[in-house]
Every structure is written in structure tokens, then in C-alpha cells.
Amino acid sequence: MTAATTATPAVSASPSLTSVFVRLKLSLLRNGLRQSTGRTAAYIVSIVITAVFAAAMVLAFVLMRGSADADSIVILLTGVLALSWAVMPLFVPGGDETLDPSRLVMLPLRPQPLVRSLLVASLVGIGPAFTLLIGVGAALALARGAAGVVVSVLAVPLVVLVCVALSRAVAAANVRLLTSRKGRDLAVLSGLLIAVGIQVVNFGAQRLSRAGGLSSLEPAAAVVGWLPPASAIGAVDSASEGDYALAAGQLLLTVAALGALLYWWQRSLVKLMTAPDGSTIGAAPDSAGGRSGTGLLGRLLPGGRTGTVMERTLRYITRDPKTKAAWITSLAIGAIVPLFNAFQGTGSIYFACFASGMLGIQMYNQFGQDTSAFWMVAQTISTAADAYAELRARALALLLITLPYTVLVTAATAAVLGDWSSLPEALGLAFALLGAMLATGAVTSANFPYSIPQDNAYKNVAPGQGGLAWISIFGGMIGGALLCAPVIGATIYLHLADEESLLWILLPTGTLYGALLAWGGLKLAAPRTANRLPEILTAVSKG
């Protein structure tokens, strides 16, 4: 009897995890472009713009070849490129659907293969292609001789891998924030980042023109040349100069940085896929204790309605994404304009008034930040005295931040300019302007309230209310400037009359005048607010 042999069916080889993720990335890209014609057109335009800019950069690198300052420029640009990759996921969290690995928590995937597959899939896209072209251009600018070419072949892929790994590691470490509402509202601050970047570039260009040209970049390039991935490009220059030991050290440093980033990325993925999030954690044990609900802030503020309203206003600033973004933008721009102009040698101490003006705008549309919840505030207002107490408390909460900040920016501007003698008059003007802005802000809040949409991070005015916003902000700013005319006129008169010894009087005069303006504006807006509660509620509830 012969034993019957059982034929074992051939098992088809399963596709590798890396190829699956690459196809997934391509599918996400393809399906996203199918959603709308506008999205497809925007993607094509972005490809064309990126390609043109990359080609221009590569051409500039090629023309730079042989220049004495080529190494400094190329190394610093590589460092800036890596920094852009690091901050990109924080300000553009919705730009790539694969930035959120928490969608893979239910799949039986081990960390190391997952990191490897995600890294390869991350190389598919416009960003990695642009980085590759910049790396090639940087290598063309610096590579000389056989050793330089060999090192550049290793350095360019390392630059791309480190940039992508850095971006993914930062995204994985902050994925809880990026997928939350507050994280999405970080995109609102991207405009501020661009504004600050423009000022930094402008300031740097002027400093270079006065410091002897591009040669002044060498100290910074010497430091950045040891920071990955710029160290890989520095290795190309070192190898071209014949310093092979230094080139090997810079390459090894870049490889070590890549390994550290991958390890950090893997640890973040493990924590993300195994640690519970806020939806699975119960209330903290001490939440049911006898702690006061107001905490330290409530104990420091005055009692009664004033303290309650001040605390609510301050919590809006720290917790509401739209209010927080507006305050951060005002604080940053209020300091950037006077200080950067002072550093450039083209500023004046009077530019410090820009800080009080930017912060004074926060008094405008006070009820719009309440949205439909303004009905609870309206329930507590029955007379003009109640409305005055409400507006006064909101103004006091703003003054807790604006007063010390105005003093700080004005003093810093005076220090940079070395013009301490003008500090009293500048503070007097700034305080007068701040009082005028508080006054006009209270009046426009009562007469021209508008709704702030909460479901759209890029719109701060509800549809159909744009005219109200323009009237409120620009009308109030013009009115505030006109109200400050007496103090401005007094300042001009004292300068023209050569009475500089009396300019210190502007500090107490401007402070008192600003306080009177704020008091008058609150008194004027209070009865209007009390009489228009239904209209205000309707206006701020349209978002």
C-alpha cells in the first residue's frame, strides 16, 4: 500500500508592508484630488510653482559654484530647510492625512516595520522631491573632485531622510495636539510666523549690507555646519577640501541624528498606540475634592462681579482658540514693528505706540467672543450700571496685560535706540492711545457687534457682517487717533518751542487723559449696551 501524498496548496506571498503603505499614500493622494476640481487645480499649480522655484534654486547653486561664500550660504539654507520641515506639521496639520498614525492602532503592526514603512511612504510627495532637488543643488555647488562627489552621493539622501524623519517625529510626538481643535487652530498663527520671518529676513539683509557682505555669515555657518542635516552638506565641502576625517565625522553625525530621530519616532508611536488618551481616563482624583473652582487667579482678582468678569475674560484669552490667536498676533506684531525698526536704525521711540494700539484693538467686539453664550451675560444686565460694571471689568482684564506690556515694549525700544530721555513722553502718548482705544472699543462693541465663527479657523467674521467689522475696527481706530490729538499736539508744540525740559509732563498728562477717555467711553457705551441686549445677542449668535 502506498501512502497517499496530500498536495499542499501553494501559499501566495503576502505583499511587503512598505509597498502597502506606499500604495496607501498614493491612493490617499489620488482620492483627495478627486474630491473637487479646485483641489486638483491647486495641487497642479503647487507642483508647477515648486518645480519652478526648485529649478531656480538649483541654477543659483550651480552659478554659485566656486564662490568663496558658497559653503556658508548652502549650509545655512540647508539648516533653514530642515527647520521648515520641523515646524510644518505644527502649522499645517491637515496637509497630509498620513500624519496621524493613531488611525492604525487597531492593526497588528509592530513598531519597527511600521516606522520603516511610514518613512518610505513619506518620501512620496512634493515636499520630499523639492528637498531632494535642493540637496542636489547644494552638492553641485560644493562638490569638487572624486571625494566630494562620493560624499555628495551619500549626503543628499541623508538630507532628505533626516528632514522627513524630523517632520514625522515631531508630528508623532504632538499628534494628540494636532488632531484636536486647538491644534487645528494653530494654523491661524501661520500668518504670524510668515510675518515674523519676513521681518527677520529684512533685518538680516540690512545687517549683512552693513557688516561687510556675505562673509559675515561664516561664524553662523560654522555652527550650523555641525547640526544635522546641514552637517551632511558640510561633509561635502570638507571632502572637497581634502579634510576626509572631518567629512567622515560630519557624515557620522548626520547618520546618528537620523537614528535618534527614528528611535524618537518609534517611541512616540509605541506611546501613542498603547497609552490611553483623555477619552479613556477618568476624572482626576482630586477633581471631587474641596478645591476652589476659581483657583489662584480667582483669589488674586477683586470680589464681586468685577472679579468674575475679569476672570472669565482672562480665561477666554488662554482657552478660546480664536481669542488666543488674536492676542498672540497682537503681542507679537506690537513688539516686532518698534523693535525691529529700532534694531535697523530707522525707528523712533514713538513706534512703541504701535504696541498699545494693537492691544487696544482687543477691546473691540467684546461681545462677539461670547457668541451665543452672550445670553447668560445679558441675563445679568438690567440697568446701565450693570452694563458699565460689565464693560469696566472687561477693560480692567485687558489692562492687566496691556499696561505692563506697553511699558516693556516702550522701554525696550528706548534701550535699543539709546533714547532714554524720550521714554516719559513716549509712555504718555502710549497710555493716551490705549485709553482712547478702550473707549472707542467699548462704544463700537455696543453699536457694531458681530459674530465670530467657531467652526472655521480662517474666518473671523460671520457671512454678511463684514461691513460691521470694518466699521467697528477702522472707525474705532480713526476715532481713537482723533481723541489722542490733544496729547499729540502738546508733544509737537513742546518740541517746536524748544521746551524739552517740560516733556516729562506728558507722562502724567497722557496717563490721566487716557484714563479719562476710557472712563468716558465706558460711561457712553453702558446705556447703549443695556438698551440693545436683544440686538447684540442676535448679532453675535449668527456664527
QUIHU-V625323 format. One line per field, one symbol per residue. burial: # if it has 9 or more other C-alpha atoms within 8 Angstrom, else .. A space follows every 10 residues. Layout:
BEGIN
burial->???
END
This chain:
BEGIN
burial->.......... ......#### ##..##.#.. ..#.....## ..#...#..# #..##.###. ##.##...## ######.##. ##..###### #.#.....## #......... #.######## ####...### ########## ###...###. ##..###### ########## ###.#..##. .######### .#...#..#. ..#..###.. .....###.. ##.####### ########## ..#..##### #.###.##.. ##.###.### .#........ .......... .......#.. #...###### #.######.# #######.## ########## ####..###. ########## ########## ##.#...#.. ##.#.##### ########.. .##.###.## #######.#. .######### ########## ######.### ###...#..# ##..##.### ###.###.## #..#..##.. #..##...#. ..######## ########## ########## .##..##.## ###
END
